[in-house]
Amino acid sequence: MKSDPTGTGAATGDVHGEGAYRIARLRERLAGDDIAELGIRIDERGGAVLLSGTVATAAHRDDILRIAAEELGSTPVRSDLVIASAEAPDRSEELP
């Protein structure tokens, strides 16, 4: 399987038929639902779907994973979603 050279997150190779349709629907839902998430990369790897990127909150990540499970059915979903921290630092930065 090779990743899409355009950087859109599209995968080529192992995804065919219904799997490709489900991934396309997942992209549409993540972009169009209340989530409006365009920064999540979706790749098919070895029969599973990998979601990667940075999200604002743990609740946002949970919503993305719920939608992925709904759209992908029995296809295993792996998550490499990182939560961005918007909290102020708890100590000052020390410069050398």
KAHUFEN-V864119 format. One line per field, one symbol per residue. phi: phi as a letter, one per 30 degrees, with the letter a starting at -180 (. if undefined). psi: psi as a letter, one per 40 degrees, with the letter a starting at -180 (. if undefined). A space follows every 10 residues. Layout:
# KAHUFEN-V864119
phi = ???
psi = ???
This chain:
# KAHUFEN-V864119
phi = .bddddidjd cbjddbhddd ddddddeddd dcdedhcccc dbbcbhiccc cbkcbdbddd dddddddddd dchdddcccb cccdccdddd bddccd
psi = hiiheeeeei iicehibddd dddddddddd ddaedfheeh hhihhfeihh hiahididdd dddddddddd debehihihf hhhhheiiie iihhi.
